[in-house]
């Protein structure tokens, strides 16, 4: 099992992986779950924060709000 600091996010697009890596260094994120896309459904990226304040800050990120259009990923915080 990898810690979030050592996670490489290899299965995500490089641009999304870089943004997620930056987010994990800037804010406290307790857990990250990723479900790869299938032929019938888009991918899901689930971010669990330790506080509601951090969750609100994470949800406010523009790249997160546009993740579905740009990366075909649904992001849940």
Residue, then its C-alpha position, 0 to 999 in steps of 0.5 A: x500500500x502506498x501513502x498518498x505522498x508516494x502515490x504516482x497516480x499512473x492510471x490518470x491522465x498526466x495533466x490530471x495526475x499532476x494537478x492531483x499530486x499538487x492538491x495532495x501537497x497543498x491540502x490535507x486529504x485523508x484518502x483517495x480512491x480511483x475507479x477506472x472508466x469502463x465502456x459504460x461509465x466514466x471514471x470516478x475519483x473520490x477524495x476524502x478530506x479530514x475537514x469540511x473546510x478543506x472539502x469546500x476549498x477542494x470543491x472550489x478548484x476550477x479544474x476539479x469542476x471541469x474534470x468531467x468535460x476535460x478528462x471524463x472523470x467524475x470527481x467526488x469530494 
